[in-house]
Amino acid sequence: MQIPPGTAPLRVEGLDEPVGTIGPGVAACLDGLARTTGDGWLLPSPGHDLQSALDASVERLIAAGLCDAPRGEAIDVRATRDGTALAQVDRAAAAPLGLLVRKVCLVARIAGDRPGVWLARRGPNQRTAPGLLDTTVAGGVKAGASDADTLAEEAFEEASLTRDVLAAARFAARLDRVAPMAEGLEREDLLVWDLDLPADVMPRPRDEEIAGFLVMPLPDLADALVAPRAFKPGAAIVLRNALARWGV
């Protein structure tokens, strides 16, 4: 991974590749939990000591106002996107520690005279990107969960799409997103599936995460993505990639 200017790599004992990257404020919270190296910080080797150090780090970050309150949703900590899970940490600490977050995305399109994509409108009370447009389905992969099970769960919870419907989904792309945030560095590993939906199958929200769905014709979507302020940033990357793959 590339280390942004003004930050330092965060490594785990015994591994060369960093698991994250941290700024000076976050580094101060790791005093006594990680040790300094020539160019960054080193956490204990995988096991109880690493998990304890990460748990204590999150508590300190929250106390220092450098991390949001816990979301109650743990993610796996990995040095590389396909690497072994080394520990778990609450998702709220991912950006402050510069950790990689794996996400699944479903892009459902409809055929016909005016082919288009089903877009989700995020709920107004969402912690991130409230009210913005998103892919048909999107969600983070929780610690210990598989990508396929996460996609199935998110598709049903967010869009009422069953596993039978998802059976026609095709894995289409794997994309990276890195973006500086006020609280740190957001790093996303985006796993993308395409799904052609028949006209009589319509996504329907089942919880407050999604306010509703709309179909945007492909030419209109291409125009909207030129200045994608109405879209969640990760969704804009996924949708641009989809249009390019489809030759739009």
C-alpha positions as CSV (number, residue, x, y, z in Angstrom):
1,M,0.0,0.0,0.0
2,Q,1.1,3.6,-0.6
3,I,1.6,5.6,2.6
4,P,0.1,9.2,2.2
5,P,2.4,12.1,3.2
6,G,2.1,13.1,6.8
7,T,1.2,9.6,7.9
8,A,3.2,6.5,9.1
9,P,2.7,2.8,8.3
10,L,1.0,0.6,10.9
11,R,2.4,-2.9,10.8
12,V,1.9,-6.2,12.7
13,E,4.9,-8.0,14.1
14,G,6.1,-10.6,11.6
15,L,4.5,-9.1,8.5
16,D,6.2,-6.8,6.0
17,E,3.0,-5.3,4.5
18,P,1.3,-2.6,6.6
19,V,-2.2,-3.2,7.8
20,G,-2.9,0.5,8.0
21,T,-1.6,4.0,8.1
22,I,-1.9,6.6,10.9
23,G,-1.4,10.3,11.5
24,P,0.3,11.9,14.5
25,G,-2.8,12.2,16.6
26,V,-3.7,8.6,16.2
27,A,0.0,7.6,16.8
28,A,-0.1,9.3,20.1
29,C,-3.0,7.1,21.2
30,L,-0.9,4.0,20.4
31,D,1.8,4.8,22.9
32,G,2.5,1.7,25.0
33,L,0.3,-0.4,22.7
34,A,2.6,-0.4,19.6
35,R,6.3,0.4,19.4
36,T,8.0,2.7,17.0
37,T,10.1,1.5,14.1
38,G,12.3,3.3,11.6
39,D,9.4,4.6,9.6
40,G,6.2,3.8,11.5
41,W,4.5,1.8,14.3
42,L,4.6,-2.0,15.0
43,L,1.7,-3.8,16.7
44,P,2.2,-7.2,18.5
45,S,2.2,-10.4,16.5
46,P,-1.2,-12.0,15.7
47,G,-3.0,-13.5,18.7
48,H,-4.2,-12.3,22.1
49,D,-1.7,-9.5,22.4
50,L,-2.6,-8.0,19.0
51,Q,-6.4,-8.2,19.7
52,S,-5.9,-6.6,23.1
53,A,-3.8,-3.8,21.6
54,L,-6.4,-3.0,19.0
55,D,-9.2,-3.1,21.5
56,A,-7.3,-0.6,23.8
57,S,-6.4,1.5,20.8
58,V,-10.1,2.0,19.8
59,E,-11.0,3.0,23.4
60,R,-8.2,5.6,23.4
61,L,-9.2,6.9,20.0
62,I,-12.8,7.4,21.1
63,A,-11.7,9.1,24.3
64,A,-9.5,11.4,22.3
65,G,-12.3,12.3,19.9
66,L,-10.5,10.7,17.0
67,C,-13.0,7.9,16.4
68,D,-16.8,7.8,16.3
69,A,-18.7,5.7,18.8
70,P,-18.5,1.9,18.1
71,R,-20.9,0.7,15.5
72,G,-21.2,-2.8,17.0
73,E,-19.9,-4.3,13.7
74,A,-16.5,-5.8,13.6
75,I,-14.3,-6.2,10.5
76,D,-11.3,-8.4,9.9
77,V,-7.9,-6.8,10.0
78,R,-5.7,-7.9,7.1
79,A,-2.4,-6.8,5.7
80,T,-3.5,-7.5,2.1
81,R,-7.0,-7.8,0.6
82,D,-6.8,-11.6,0.3
83,G,-4.5,-12.0,3.4
84,T,-5.3,-14.0,6.5
85,A,-7.6,-12.3,9.1
86,L,-5.2,-11.2,11.9
87,A,-7.6,-9.7,14.3
88,Q,-11.0,-7.9,14.5
89,V,-11.8,-4.3,15.1
90,D,-15.0,-2.2,15.2
91,R,-15.7,-0.7,11.8
92,A,-15.7,2.8,13.3
93,A,-11.9,2.6,13.8
94,A,-11.2,1.6,10.2
95,A,-10.5,5.1,8.9
96,P,-8.5,6.4,11.9
97,L,-6.2,3.4,11.6
98,G,-6.2,3.3,7.8
99,L,-7.5,-0.2,7.7
100,L,-8.8,-1.9,4.6
101,V,-12.6,-2.5,4.6
102,R,-14.1,-5.2,2.3
103,K,-17.4,-4.3,0.7
104,V,-19.9,-6.1,-1.6
105,C,-21.8,-4.2,-4.3
106,L,-24.6,-5.3,-6.6
107,V,-25.5,-3.4,-9.8
108,A,-28.9,-4.5,-11.0
109,R,-29.9,-3.4,-14.5
110,I,-33.0,-3.8,-16.5
111,A,-33.2,-4.3,-20.3
112,G,-35.8,-3.0,-22.7
113,D,-36.2,0.0,-24.9
114,R,-34.5,2.2,-22.2
115,P,-32.1,0.0,-20.3
116,G,-31.2,1.3,-16.9
117,V,-29.8,0.6,-13.5
118,W,-31.7,0.3,-10.2
119,L,-30.2,2.8,-7.8
120,A,-30.8,2.9,-4.0
121,R,-31.4,6.2,-2.2
122,R,-29.7,6.1,1.2
123,G,-31.9,6.9,4.2
124,P,-31.7,10.4,5.6
125,N,-30.5,9.2,9.0
126,Q,-27.5,7.2,7.7
127,R,-24.2,7.9,9.4
128,T,-22.4,8.1,6.1
129,A,-23.7,9.7,2.8
130,P,-27.3,10.3,4.0
131,G,-29.7,10.8,1.1
132,L,-27.1,10.0,-1.6
133,L,-27.5,7.5,-4.4
134,D,-25.9,4.1,-4.1
135,T,-25.6,0.9,-6.0
136,T,-28.6,-1.4,-5.9
137,V,-27.1,-3.2,-2.9
138,A,-24.0,-2.4,-0.9
139,G,-22.6,-3.5,2.4
140,G,-19.5,-4.2,4.4
141,V,-18.3,-7.7,5.0
142,K,-18.3,-8.4,8.7
143,A,-15.6,-10.3,10.5
144,G,-15.7,-14.0,9.8
145,A,-18.4,-13.6,7.1
146,S,-18.1,-14.7,3.5
147,D,-18.5,-12.4,0.5
148,A,-21.3,-14.5,-0.9
149,D,-23.3,-14.7,2.3
150,T,-22.8,-10.9,2.9
151,L,-24.2,-10.2,-0.6
152,A,-27.2,-12.4,0.0
153,E,-27.9,-10.9,3.4
154,E,-27.5,-7.3,2.3
155,A,-29.6,-7.9,-0.9
156,F,-32.5,-9.3,1.2
157,E,-32.3,-6.7,4.0
158,E,-31.9,-3.7,1.8
159,A,-33.7,-4.6,-1.4
160,S,-35.9,-7.7,-0.6
161,L,-34.0,-9.7,-3.2
162,T,-34.0,-13.4,-2.4
163,R,-31.2,-15.9,-2.9
164,D,-33.1,-17.4,-5.9
165,V,-33.0,-14.0,-7.6
166,L,-29.3,-13.6,-6.8
167,A,-28.5,-16.9,-8.3
168,A,-28.2,-15.1,-11.7
169,A,-25.7,-12.5,-10.4
170,R,-22.3,-12.6,-12.0
171,F,-19.1,-11.5,-10.3
172,A,-17.9,-8.6,-12.5
173,A,-15.1,-6.5,-10.9
174,R,-12.8,-5.9,-7.9
175,L,-12.0,-2.2,-7.4
176,D,-9.9,-0.2,-4.9
177,R,-10.9,3.1,-3.4
178,V,-8.6,5.2,-1.2
179,A,-9.8,8.6,0.1
180,P,-8.4,10.9,2.8
181,M,-11.1,11.6,5.4
182,A,-11.2,14.0,8.4
183,E,-10.8,11.1,10.7
184,G,-8.1,9.3,8.7
185,L,-7.8,7.3,5.5
186,E,-10.7,5.4,4.0
187,R,-9.6,2.3,2.2
188,E,-12.1,0.1,0.5
189,D,-11.9,-3.3,-1.4
190,L,-15.0,-3.2,-3.5
191,L,-16.3,-6.6,-4.8
192,V,-18.9,-6.0,-7.6
193,W,-21.6,-8.3,-9.0
194,D,-23.9,-7.6,-12.0
195,L,-27.5,-8.8,-12.1
196,D,-30.0,-8.5,-14.9
197,L,-33.4,-8.1,-13.3
198,P,-36.6,-8.9,-15.2
199,A,-39.1,-6.1,-15.4
200,D,-41.5,-7.8,-12.9
201,V,-38.8,-7.9,-10.1
202,M,-38.4,-4.7,-8.3
203,P,-36.1,-3.9,-5.3
204,R,-38.0,-2.9,-2.2
205,P,-36.5,-1.5,1.0
206,R,-37.0,-3.5,4.2
207,D,-35.3,-1.3,6.7
208,E,-34.4,2.4,7.3
209,E,-31.0,2.2,5.6
210,I,-32.6,2.7,2.2
211,A,-35.3,5.3,1.6
212,G,-36.3,3.9,-1.8
213,F,-35.2,2.8,-5.3
214,L,-35.3,4.4,-8.7
215,V,-34.3,3.3,-12.2
216,M,-31.9,5.6,-14.0
217,P,-31.5,5.1,-17.8
218,L,-27.9,4.3,-18.8
219,P,-27.4,7.6,-20.8
220,D,-28.7,9.6,-17.8
221,L,-26.5,7.7,-15.5
222,A,-23.4,8.4,-17.6
223,D,-24.3,12.1,-17.6
224,A,-24.9,12.2,-13.8
225,L,-21.5,10.5,-13.1
226,V,-19.6,13.4,-14.8
227,A,-20.1,15.4,-11.6
228,P,-21.3,12.7,-9.1
229,R,-22.1,14.8,-6.1
230,A,-25.4,13.0,-5.8
231,F,-23.7,9.6,-5.4
232,K,-21.9,8.0,-2.5
233,P,-18.2,8.1,-3.5
234,G,-17.7,4.4,-3.7
235,A,-20.9,3.9,-5.7
236,A,-19.7,6.4,-8.3
237,I,-16.5,4.3,-8.8
238,V,-18.5,1.1,-9.1
239,L,-21.0,2.6,-11.5
240,R,-18.4,4.2,-13.8
241,N,-16.7,0.9,-14.0
242,A,-20.0,-0.9,-14.8
243,L,-20.8,1.6,-17.7
244,A,-17.3,1.1,-19.1
245,R,-17.7,-2.7,-19.0
246,W,-21.0,-2.4,-20.7
247,G,-19.6,-0.1,-23.4
248,V,-21.8,2.9,-22.4
